[in-house]
Structures are given as C-alpha cells and as structure tokens.
Amino acid sequence: MSGEQHTLALDASPAMSREALFESLAWWEALGWLRPLDAHFARFLAEHDAHAPAEVLLAAALASHQLGRGHVCLTLPRALAAPRDVLSLPPLEEDAPHETVPLPDDFLRGLDSATWAARLAESPLVASSGPGTTPLVLVGERLYLRRYWRAEQAVATHLGARLGRPLPVESALAEPLARLFAANAASDDAPDWQKVACTLALRNRLTIISGGPGTGKTTTVTRLLALLQTQALAASQGDRALRIQLAAPTGKAAARLSESIAGAMSGLDVEAGVAATLPREALTLHRLLGARPDTRQFRHHAGHPLSLDLLVVDEASMVDLELMAALLEALPDEARLILLGDKDQLASVEAGSVLGDLCANALDQGYSPAACEVLSQLADTEMAPDPACSPLADHVVMLRKSFRFDAHSGIGALAAATNDGDVVAFRQAWHAGYADIQWLASSNAQRDVERAALAGYRDFYRRLRDGASPADVLARLNDFQVLCALKRGPWGVEGLNARIAAGLWREGWIEDPQGWYAGRPVMVTRNDPQLGLYNGDIGIALPDAEAGQRLRVFFATAGGVRAVLPSRLDACETVFAMTVHKSQGSEFTHVMFVLPERANPILTRELVYTGITRARQRLTLAGGGASVVESALTRRVVRDSGFAEWVAALAWPRD
Ligand SMILES: Nc1ncnc2c1ncn2[C@@H]1O[C@H](COP(=O)(O)OP(=O)(O)OP(=O)(O)O)[C@@H](O)[C@H]1O
C-alpha cells in the first residue's frame, strides 16, 4: 500500500484501475477517512461484478460514505467539484500522510459528471430508478443505495398524499378556538401564529409546526388536540373519541413531551369529558412502531398499520429519512400527522433532513386563498393570500415568538443572532451585559474549562453523597451539562469526560474514574427494546439499597425509576460531556458549551444554535475564541437528497 506504487498505477492510465482503487480505499479506511463499511461495500460489489469499472465502485463507496455524513445520496457534480469534501478530509496542511496517500481528486481528475453518470447507467449494479433489485439507483446525477432511494420515495409518496384535499371543519369550532386562544390576545405576537397553526391543522392530514425553544409548540398542539377531540365527540355523540398518540424520537424527548403536555393540559379550558380523552404519555417512535431485537423491521408496517387516528411527533428534526419512511408506511392513510420541531436545529444523526426540507421555503410564502378564508372565518385572522404558494404552504406554520427567552435573555439573543448568521449581532449580545450568558476565555482555557465543569457538577455530587434517592438524583441530572462540538481531542467529549472524571476522583466525589463507579452518568447508544431502553436515554450508576448496595444503573422511564445491571448495558458511554448532536431533544438548566480552539468544518450555524438552545437558564461558552464562532456562523449544513428537490417542485394539480 505504498504511495510510490500508487502513483505508478495512476500515471499508467487516465482511466482508474480497480487495483489502484482498492489500494486507495484501504488507505482511506486506515486513515479513518472512510468507514470500513464503505470500503467493504465497494469490494462486495466488485465480487458480484468482475467487470465493474473502478469509477462505479468508487461512486458506490462514496455514496455509502455520504450516508455516514447525513447525505441521502452522492451528488456527482458536487463530488467532482470538491472531491476532498466528500471524504470530509481535514485541512491538508495538518495532514502529514497526504503526500504519499492518493486523494479522491487523483481518481476523479478528468472525469465529468455526464461521463460518470453514463458509466454508472451502463453498469448492471445500477438502475435508473423504478423497481428493481440493483444495489444502486441513479436518478439524474444523484446516486443512491437502493434502500435509501426507496425510503425517499416512500416519504415523498406518503407525505404527498397528505397534501391538499382539506378536511371539513365545523364552524362550531370557532367559539372554542376563540376561547382557547383568548389569552394570547394579550401578547404582542401578531398575527397569533399559534392560533394560525391550530386553525390550519384542523383542516389538514399533515401539519408541521416549527419553532424555537419555548415558542409554544406543545401549548398549541394540546389546544389543537382538545379541539379535534371536541369535534369528534360531538360528531359521534360522545361515542367515539379520536385515538391519539404522542411520540418522539428518543426516550428523553418522549419524557419531556409527556411532561410539557401535562403542563399544557393543566391550564386548558375544555370540558372535563374532552380533557379525559387526551393522551398524557408519549412513546419513543421505536416503541410505537414495535422495534424488534436484531432486525430493522418493525412490528407495524403497511400490512399491519398502527391503530390510531392522530399522531403527534415531537422533535421531528431528529427523525431520519428511514425512520420517517417506516413511520409513514405504518400510519393509516386517514390518520392525521402533526410534526413538531425546530427547523433550525441540527438534522438527524442518520441520513436525511426531512423536517428542514419541508420547512425550507415556509418563511417566504403565505397561505393559499382557501386557507386564508378559513383563517378569517374561523379564527378571525386576516392574512393576505398567496395564490402562488406551494401546496405544502398551508401545512407549515412557524411559531416565531419565544415565551421562554424574553428581551432580557442573552441565550435568546445569541440564538437569534446565530440563526441569522449575524456575526455583529452575536458579538453585540456578548457585550450587552446579559446576566444569563458567560464566555470563558482566558490564557489557560483548558484548565479553566475543567475547573468550570467541576464547579458545575459539584452540587450534584454533594446531593449524591448526602444520600439522595435515585429518583431525586435522576431529577437533578438536567441541572448542569457540558456539551462539546467535537468527539475527539482535548476539546472533545472523549478528552473532557476523562478529565472531568479524573477531577471528580481527585476531589473525592467518585471512587474510581474508570469502569463502573457510583456516580457515573451514562447515555445509552443503541436501542434495546428488550431492556426497554433507547438510544439517548440517560441513567446514572448508584448503589442499590434493594440489592445489598450493589451497583445498578438507574433510569427515569415512563413507568417510574428502573434499575439495570451494569453488565446488561453493552452500548453506553459516559456523559459528563456529550456532543451537541447527542444533546438534541434534551434541555438543561445550565449548559457549558465547549468549542474547539481552532475553526473546524464540523462547526456549523445549526450546531452552534442547537448547543446554545439546550440551555434553559444559563449558558457558559468555553474554549474557542470569537473567530471560531464567527466562522461557524457562516457555515450551513447542506444535506444532499432528492427530497428537497421534490419539496421545491411541488405544484397544485391542474384542473
Ligand atoms: N401564547 C402564550 N402566551 C404566554 N405563554 C405561553 C404562550 N404559549 C406558550 N406559553 C408558555 O411558554 C412556555 C413554553 O411553551 P411550550 O412548552 O408550549 O413551548 P415549546 O415550543 O413546546 O417548548 P420546547 O422548546 O420546550 O419544546 C410554557 O411555559 C407555556 O406555558
């Protein structure tokens, strides 16, 4: 696998040789530029097609690799324009081996998109859309692994079927609608977007309500459920209530949704009979769909659909393309779907950005004349119609006013500046003297970050030492949390977790900074339906009074506190510090957000926004200086898919 040999292979012919490609794949895999899975996929295809040209196999490896970076497909022109970006290579000056290691540029030089697409189209490994069994599907200049092409088709088909064709809305709902939103008149939010969302949702089988933290998504959806239930009970003379289910992508998000729904219900002005039929408990999507161990298949699917009339999915930005496809396939055609989320947050860890794509044009469009008419008649809300809007427009509402972050909130000001990519406003927010934000910048930042993290956790460990019960301890887990932008390095979760554990051990709060110890907070990293634990669930190891003080890991679940043997948790990691990606769906009273010292392509506007908005009351920003944040604010996450194109091309059917 020497660089010298490789250069010879490349120079020998402008066309790629398979041997040279396999050699390079091995290099890229060894350097961590490519996942073993991606290189393996190309080798697997080569075994099945002894004549597959190298550029087809390279495209297959890159398409697989793109999935790991959140892209649903490989977009050929984009790969040709910036081949190193496809492998997300670190900046080359930091990367010593590159002089001897072939780069993707070497392979793609001289190739144009049309030729590459033509080679792919000729290959028996590739079909150009439509049903089939080829492992790869080429649509125009986008190359998919078949599974993802199928998921994209399913999502577009099912969502498309829910657009247009508005449902009838009883005019009698005008009165309860006015009553439920009467208090909103006092706020200066005009129009009342919460009321708009609720009114439009009454006539829709698909509604997307996007808003930042505390903009009233849960409040709005609770009122909507009450109205729909009022309508259903009235229509059936109290006989048939809607079967409503609440769900979220992670256990943590489901628990939060259950909690906020309960809060929103307590202030709800509806008849007791209606209130009694509203759901209180949210499930994880995996549990709702019936995840089974060791298989990607769910118990519910098109042939065995979910038995419900209405589904609310919170934190929908976290739902990846495949899970969305599975969910839509299992949802009865007639059921209503309401997606809640924040379009500006990071997209799902897995491939796709369904919520972001659905909301992409929402702020630039108004509503159709028919929707404006309903808003006027039912909600007493006048809006200028937009006859040129997309058929999706009437299904999407942005809530714009945060009831959590007011004008005195530095967190709110930073979040807004970040979303706008406004570096000047971001800087001004730091100098405006807000009491809830602090920037830890000093000459010895690493030591200061460690000290601040230990100070943040001390109170928690004091309670633990004072013998707080597992339930009490679990309730305080969200008081303070360190978030990192990166996984590796001194500023990443791995380095910080080790240093925080060592610091707590030095101070005598924990007995051992390695392995399992009392006080170790952990996050589950893989769904385990048998244990009833899901990716993202957070627990803490504590001596169990009911098991002779032996160590157990305690989790707060919908059914109460659960104790699990540490040895049964084979996929979990310590979370004194967690990545911003993993923190999605959670909020903490005080967040310490640690940025790396130097700018990094991983830092994007969405990542900074998500990190900042995990803090409810206090934010400490640490590490990287102003230039690091400012460069992040100018970088946006772009996820390649055909779904965004589908959304952009949506048109009303012609009469
Ligand atoms: N129109 C309103 N007027 C006054 N307070 C409101 C209004 N809407 C929501 N709130 C309050 O704002 C807070 C946040 O509301 P809610 O939980 O519905 O927002 P959310 O968008 O779901 O928040 P999260 O970011 O937690 O998901 C709650 O305390 C709620 O009572």
The ligand as a Gaussian input file, in Angstrom:
#p B3LYP/6-31G(d) Opt

LIG

0 1
 N      -49.261000      32.338000      23.908000
 C      -48.611000      32.198000      25.055000
 N      -48.653000      33.188000      25.982000
 C      -47.974000      33.063000      27.136000
 N      -47.216000      31.994000      27.481000
 C      -47.151000      30.995000      26.594000
 C      -47.827000      31.036000      25.342000
 N      -47.554000      29.898000      24.676000
 C      -46.747000      29.169000      25.446000
 N      -46.509000      29.815000      26.601000
 C      -45.652000      29.352000      27.707000
 O      -44.317000      29.237000      27.216000
 C      -43.688000      28.095000      27.753000
 C      -43.217000      27.193000      26.620000
 O      -44.346000      26.694000      25.937000
 P      -44.329000      25.273000      25.245000
 O      -43.795000      24.252000      26.169000
 O      -45.662000      25.061000      24.644000
 O      -43.276000      25.586000      24.094000
 P      -42.453000      24.559000      23.198000
 O      -42.212000      25.278000      21.916000
 O      -43.174000      23.289000      23.128000
 O      -41.136000      24.459000      24.051000
 P      -39.909000      23.444000      23.989000
 O      -38.812000      24.231000      23.468000
 O      -39.714000      23.059000      25.413000
 O      -40.286000      22.300000      23.116000
 C      -44.699000      27.409000      28.642000
 O      -44.458000      27.831000      29.969000
 C      -46.023000      27.953000      28.161000
 O      -46.977000      27.993000      29.195000

